[in-house]
Amino acid sequence: MNQFRKTAIAVGVSQVVLLASGMAYAQTTPATDNGTTSVIVVGQRASLENAQKIKQNADEVVDSIVADDIGKLPDRSVTEVLQRVVGVTIDRTMAKGDPEHYSVEGSGVMVRGLSYVRSELNGRDSFSANGGRSLNFEDVPPELMAGIDVYKNPSAEQIEGGISGLINLRTAMPFDFKGRKMSVSAQDTYSTLKKGKPQPSYSMMFSDRWKTRFGEFGALFDLATSQSGTRTDAFQVSPYYPRTDVVPGQTVWVPNAASFRSLEFDRKRDGAYAAFQWKPNSNVQSSLTYFKSRYKMKWDEQAIFGQSSPYNLQVANGKFDPKGAMISGVLTDPTDGGVNFNDDTRTSTRKSATTDISWNLRWRLNSQWTVTTDLQKVRATTGSFDSTVATGLQIPQMGMDMSTTPARLTFDDATKAYMANANNYYWGFTMEHQDASVANEKAWKTDVKYEFDHPVLRDLRVGVRLTDRDATTINSVPGYNWAAITQPWQVGPVGSWQPLTQLAYLGDPRFSAGTHLNTFPNFFNGKASVPAVVFPNTSLADGYPGTYSQLHQYYNVLCAERSGGTLDSCGAWKPATFGTDPSGTNDQQERSKALYTQLRFGFDDLKYPIDGNIGVRYVKTNMVAHGYTVFSFTAPSIPAGATVTGVPIPNIPNFQQKQDFDNSYSNVLPTLNLRMKASDKLQFRFAYGKAMSRPDFSQLQAYTNLSEATTTSTNTATNIVNVSNVSLTGTGSGNPMLRPTMAKQADITAEWYFAPTGSFTAALFHKKLSDVIINQSYNFALPDVNGTMHDFVTTGPVNGANGTAKGIELAYQQYFDMLPGWLAGFGVQANYTYVKSSQDLFHPVYQAYCSGGSGADNLNLNLNGCDVDGKTFGNLPLNGLSKNSYNLALLFDRGPISARVAYSWRSKSLQAINANGTNGGDGTDTNPASPTFGQHNVQYALPTWSDAYGQVDASIFYKITENLSFGLEAQNLNNAMYKQLMQQGVGFKVRGAYVTGPRYTAQMRYSF
């Protein structure tokens, strides 16, 4: 069946190409009666022409993408569409804090290297319930979109909140069409790596308008559903550890084993949109819209990853580069009975929805006055569950070769047979996570426009906007509840502290059920070979909490055998709490009031006409964070009758209490946009403005844990207790008193429009940021019993830095109409972005050598990164910023053929510091001044980077009739490998290599 589907697609491609070539050679432009030629622009070329008109005629600096046809954007997701816009890049991981999992359709969006992106739907607020303020663009059905606008320097009349840019998603309205319009489409996608069942997508749109004695009415209904299934295969290499016992007289760096994994991803995206318009007369128009998007995904992963003691690994046949980093070798671990691995089955689900209901009324009172009022209600929800069940084993040996990417892992026949035998595995651990969020907003705005009859003044606009918003997020506590079933460190001889004599091996009939053998078929599209591995069944991960309780009973059985007690005497597994621990709840309310005024003007009589707008927006924000404060203190032991000297100890009783935090701030945001027309084709712009981005709701959580600690010494002879130090510290899950990040920003552009679909534009931009939010420390004041306030140095988010982002954008597009015949159908579209950034902390944190624990209070670790040898990195760029990015597309539009081959590329960017898999507490202390010099007790956190990545996508559409078209689309035609790097003193090393394989989509569209 799979072979048949591949053959069918290949035949379809061949037929379309043959038809294209024949039609192209036979194509002539129709002649009119007067001998001139008439060209009807449709499809891809028409969309580029419309987007160019929007950019050329806009009051602000904006770039747009317009659908080729109804609901036909040029990519499979809104996120992928956005990456084609100059200055926009997308993340390729599923979440900011999870760089180990690749996202095929992309995830986070950045504009000009910054993530302060505001999202809108038809000029109104739109967001997902994820603790942030913007949409997860991958959740939105692209089939419902008519176009997307990216504003780089908005004006005063636009809603505040986007320093890096404002992304407005536009849907169609009934009055956009002259009359009745209907469109249906059907698609099926095939993944070369995942294979498997069909992945259909369907969409349907119907629109009509009627004239009645009550005025003109219009109605539009749009439905879309889309399924996508992908697979990601990955190799990973663990951090390199410094070793002095491998090569005599030399320090070499040896990775702590490696891993390989395969992830099956399935998502379903549904959308429903309805729009109604009423125009009782030429002066009044009203509309009502309903928009709902639903996103449901599930992924199942099977991964085997090293969990060895890095300093017990032995290396045979080792080869090392000039810096001492291992290139290849064979790893063994006789000290621990083998190289230890955990192999887990993990499943993750998420359901998200956003619903928007909006009403708009526009009333033109007379030739000069127009009033527009707008009401909106938005509700967004999301919920996820993540579950992992793992077995473990200790293999005899493993060969590693890092001279190629991905790393090549080799196992001898005996090791392969050992890994395929379930009796050699033991039950390792479980881990669960759960979260749920809901966010609501009600908004009202009214705008008044007065049009001047004046040679310079165009119009004056004033408006008011009120919002009432709330956001609640509940996370399980602990966030990810890792719990051992049986682990090697729990095993020891009778009389030792360890509770077990043996592990819960699958070879024991009592523990043998619930696993299967995974042979990793078609791994890396058949280009890599890995051994078969025994994994827990997915049903064990899905069966939480019942299956977890059953698995943790295995520990109790072995513990009771060792201790001679009962099953209950060894303790019970405790699931993570959900909704009952206040530390897991973030409850926020926000109200805002905004006023603006904006004057539009134009000096048309100048040699080089100048027009533009100048305005100011005033915003008042009131926040209330419903939270919880905890204080704990264990008083020092003071003998009866002793005299206490030294530092006074504040008398603060222990407490746990609910607490609300009020925060309000006002911001004045002036803007100026100027345009000078040097000719009908050449124009220049200057834009200046002040912008703001409020903190994410996740950064405002009002849960704070405070503690008091004392250092004392007692002189027993004199019965004097001396207090030498009192430490008042705390940790905040967030900081409800945060202020917004602000920016002063300027743009200068040059725009040459030499043809309806031909242009070359250049833009210089500079953004000066202030009050950037980072994780550092702030003072939390708490009174003692006498009312005296005491400051607790609390670690959490603070407005702690300034920054800059500056760069250049270049964009060019053209169809080569001057070429003869069918060659005139070719065109090109290209853009390039360069961004340079810097960040300056108000209170710089840097220590040459790392120390401290793994918590948020280890600022040097979390801000600068620490290597496995205990040395600090520092001087790291902003997260997610690529200095260079570009897009290049070859276009063809001629007759019934419309085709595109597009390449999108971005340079490497910093992903995270202290991410899972590249951190630990067993780094080597190389600080010569440290009392633990040479010990393996240093906390390390490597910076992880996304390596440069480029992907080729293509499409070809053939218009069979005026109403019916057939198309083929291809994603990742170059079978690009996504690479993740980890930064170490011995260089940037490949941490992970991910492949998803090409994907092909066949599509039929019918519209009339």
Buried (B, 14 or more C-beta within 10 A) or exposed (E): EEEEBBEEBEEBBEEBBEBBEEBBEEBEEEEEEEEEEEEEBBBBBBBBBBBBBBBBEBBBBBBBBBBBBBBBBBBBBBBBBBBBBBBBBBBBBBEBEBBBBBBBBBBBBBBBBBBBBBBBBBBBBBBBBBBBBBBBBBBBBBBBBBBBBBBBBBBBBBBBBBBBBBBBBBBBBBBBBEEEBBBBBBBBBBBBBBBBEEBEBBBBBBBBBEEEEEBBBBBBBBBBBBBBBBBBBBBBBBBBBBBEEBBEEEBBBBBBBBBBBBBBBBBBBBBBBBBBBBBEEEEBBBBBBBBBBBBBBBBBBBBBBBBBBBBEBBBEEBEBBEEBBBEBBBBBBEEBEBBBBBBBBBBBBBBBBBBBBBBBBBEBEEEEEBEBBBBBEBBBBBBBBBBBBBBBBBBBBBBBBBEEBBBBBBBEEEBBEBBBBBEBBBBBBBBBBBBBBBBBBBBBBBBBBBBBEEEEBBBBBBBBBEBEBBBBBBBBBBEBBEBBBBBBEBBBEEEEEBBBBEBBBBEBEEBBEBBEEBEBEBBBBEEBEBBBBBBBBBEBBBBBEEBBBBBBBBBBBBBBEBEEEEEEEBEEBEBBBBEEBBBBBBBBBBBBBBBBBBBBBBEEEEEEBBBBBBBBBBBEBBBBBBBBBBBEBEEBEBEEEBEBEBBEBBEBEEEEEEEEBEBEBEBEBBBBBBBBBBEEBBBBBBBBBBBBBBBBBBBBBBBBBBBBEBEBEBEEEEEBBBBEEBEBBBBBBBBBBBBBBBBBBBBBBBBBBEEBBBBBBBBEBBBBBBBBBBBBBBEBEBEBEEEEEBEBBBBBBBBBBBBBBBBBBBBBBBBEBEEEEBEBBBBEBBBBBBBEBEBEBEEEBEBEBBBBEBEBBBBBBBBBBBBBBBBBBBEBBBBBBBBBBBBBBBBBBBBBBBBBBBBBBBBBBBBBBBBEBBBBEBBBBBBEEBEEEEEBBBBBBBBBBBBBBBBBBBBBBBBEEEEEBBBBBBBBBEBBBBBBBBBBBBEEBBBBBBBBBBBBBBBBBBBE
